[in-house]
Amino acid sequence: MFYPVRINYVQNGPLKGLAWLPPSVFLETLARMNDLCHILGGFRNMEEARPILTTFWDRYRKIFPHHELWNDIDAGRKQASQCIPLYLHGDEGTTYKRQGVLIVSWQSPLGYGSSRRPHHMAVNLADMGEAGLPLNFLKSGTFTRMLTIITPKDWV
């Protein structure tokens, strides 16, 4: 995948000069390119994804009833069907010369399913109570996990 995402640079502090791709800018670019399907479990846009987003947030609220998002939803400032859940993941990798690198990426918990449950999306959505929400494991990581930072370990 190739997207024209603007690279930002940290302006202050100990990481000054660090290049990174802010998730908000990446999300705006995905929307502009009509490629939100990579983070909406295969759905092309927010309207199509409304049932799965609503179900996700209903279930999330039962597990985390004190999350700060509920203040905005209850006050009418946000709608659950317009909020895209994201995971942020950081890990250490190695270069070809065995030097450490920091890799930070993000992904959606809403996916295309898993190899154990490769059901068609319509089947999953027809009975989300039984099937559950499709996990983000079936597609390749290059389609569902978005890079935000990669830098030599010494920089951080």
C-alpha positions as CSV (number, residue, x, y, z in Angstrom):
1,M,0.0,0.0,0.0
2,F,1.2,3.5,-0.8
3,Y,-0.4,6.5,0.7
4,P,0.6,10.2,0.5
5,V,0.8,10.6,4.3
6,R,2.6,13.7,5.5
7,I,5.6,12.9,7.7
8,N,5.8,15.0,10.9
9,Y,8.9,15.7,12.9
10,V,9.0,16.1,16.7
11,Q,9.8,19.8,17.4
12,N,10.8,19.8,21.1
13,G,12.2,17.7,23.8
14,P,14.6,14.8,23.8
15,L,13.2,13.3,20.6
16,K,13.5,16.5,18.6
17,G,13.9,15.7,14.9
18,L,12.2,12.3,15.1
19,A,10.2,11.5,12.0
20,W,6.8,9.9,12.5
21,L,3.4,9.4,10.9
22,P,0.7,10.6,13.3
23,P,-2.3,8.1,13.3
24,S,-4.7,11.1,12.9
25,V,-3.0,12.1,9.6
26,F,-2.9,8.5,8.5
27,L,-6.6,8.0,9.2
28,E,-7.5,11.2,7.3
29,T,-5.5,9.9,4.3
30,L,-7.2,6.5,4.5
31,A,-10.6,8.2,4.4
32,R,-9.5,10.5,1.5
33,M,-8.3,7.4,-0.5
34,N,-11.6,5.5,0.3
35,D,-9.5,2.8,2.0
36,L,-11.0,2.7,5.5
37,C,-11.8,-1.0,4.9
38,H,-8.3,-1.8,6.3
39,I,-9.4,-0.6,9.8
40,L,-13.1,-1.3,9.6
41,G,-13.0,-5.0,9.1
42,G,-13.6,-4.9,5.4
43,F,-16.3,-2.3,5.4
44,R,-15.7,0.6,2.9
45,N,-17.0,3.5,5.0
46,M,-18.3,4.5,8.4
47,E,-22.0,4.1,7.4
48,E,-21.5,0.5,6.4
49,A,-19.5,-0.2,9.6
50,R,-22.1,1.4,11.9
51,P,-23.5,-2.0,13.2
52,I,-20.0,-3.4,14.0
53,L,-18.8,-0.1,15.6
54,T,-22.0,0.2,17.8
55,T,-21.7,-3.5,18.9
56,F,-18.0,-3.1,19.7
57,W,-18.5,0.0,21.9
58,D,-21.6,-1.5,23.6
59,R,-19.5,-4.5,24.6
60,Y,-16.5,-2.3,25.5
61,R,-18.6,-0.2,27.8
62,K,-19.7,-3.3,29.7
63,I,-16.0,-4.2,30.4
64,F,-14.7,-0.6,30.9
65,P,-17.6,1.4,32.3
66,H,-15.4,4.2,33.6
67,H,-13.5,5.0,30.3
68,E,-13.4,8.7,29.6
69,L,-15.0,8.2,26.1
70,W,-18.4,7.6,27.8
71,N,-18.4,11.2,29.2
72,D,-18.3,12.6,25.6
73,I,-20.9,10.0,24.3
74,D,-23.3,10.6,27.2
75,A,-23.0,14.4,26.7
76,G,-23.8,14.1,23.0
77,R,-20.3,15.4,21.9
78,K,-19.5,12.0,20.2
79,Q,-21.4,9.1,18.8
80,A,-20.1,5.5,19.3
81,S,-20.8,4.7,15.7
82,Q,-18.4,7.4,14.7
83,C,-15.5,6.3,16.9
84,I,-12.9,3.9,15.5
85,P,-11.2,1.7,18.1
86,L,-7.4,1.4,17.7
87,Y,-4.6,-0.6,19.3
88,L,-1.2,1.0,19.7
89,H,1.7,-1.5,19.7
90,G,5.4,-0.8,20.4
91,D,8.2,-3.4,20.1
92,E,11.9,-3.7,19.5
93,G,13.2,-5.1,16.3
94,T,16.6,-5.5,14.8
95,T,18.3,-4.1,11.7
96,Y,20.3,-6.3,9.3
97,K,23.4,-5.3,11.4
98,R,21.7,-6.6,14.5
99,Q,21.2,-3.1,16.0
100,G,18.0,-2.4,18.0
101,V,15.1,-0.4,16.5
102,L,11.9,0.9,18.1
103,I,8.8,0.1,16.0
104,V,5.5,1.6,16.9
105,S,2.4,0.7,14.9
106,W,-1.4,0.8,15.3
107,Q,-4.2,-1.3,14.1
108,S,-7.9,-1.8,14.5
109,P,-9.3,-4.6,16.6
110,L,-12.0,-5.0,14.0
111,G,-10.7,-7.3,11.3
112,Y,-11.5,-9.8,8.6
113,G,-11.6,-12.7,11.0
114,S,-9.0,-15.4,11.9
115,S,-8.0,-18.7,10.2
116,R,-10.1,-20.6,12.8
117,R,-13.2,-18.5,11.9
118,P,-12.8,-17.5,8.2
119,H,-16.5,-17.0,7.8
120,H,-17.7,-14.5,5.3
121,M,-18.3,-11.1,6.9
122,A,-22.0,-11.1,6.2
123,V,-22.3,-14.4,8.2
124,N,-20.5,-12.8,11.2
125,L,-22.6,-9.7,11.1
126,A,-25.9,-11.6,10.7
127,D,-25.4,-13.0,14.2
128,M,-22.7,-11.0,16.0
129,G,-24.1,-12.4,19.3
130,E,-23.0,-15.9,18.3
131,A,-20.1,-15.2,16.0
132,G,-18.6,-12.4,17.9
133,L,-16.7,-9.5,16.3
134,P,-14.2,-10.6,13.6
135,L,-10.6,-10.4,14.8
136,N,-7.8,-8.7,13.0
137,F,-5.8,-11.8,12.1
138,L,-6.8,-13.1,8.6
139,K,-5.3,-10.5,6.4
140,S,-1.6,-9.8,6.1
141,G,-0.1,-7.3,8.6
142,T,0.8,-5.0,5.8
143,F,-2.9,-4.4,5.1
144,T,-4.1,-4.0,8.7
145,R,-1.2,-2.7,10.8
146,M,-0.1,0.9,10.2
147,L,3.4,2.1,11.0
148,T,3.8,5.3,13.0
149,I,7.4,5.3,14.2
150,I,10.5,3.3,13.3
151,T,13.8,4.6,14.8
152,P,17.1,3.3,16.1
153,K,16.8,2.3,19.7
154,D,19.5,4.7,20.8
155,W,17.3,7.7,19.8
156,V,14.7,6.9,22.5
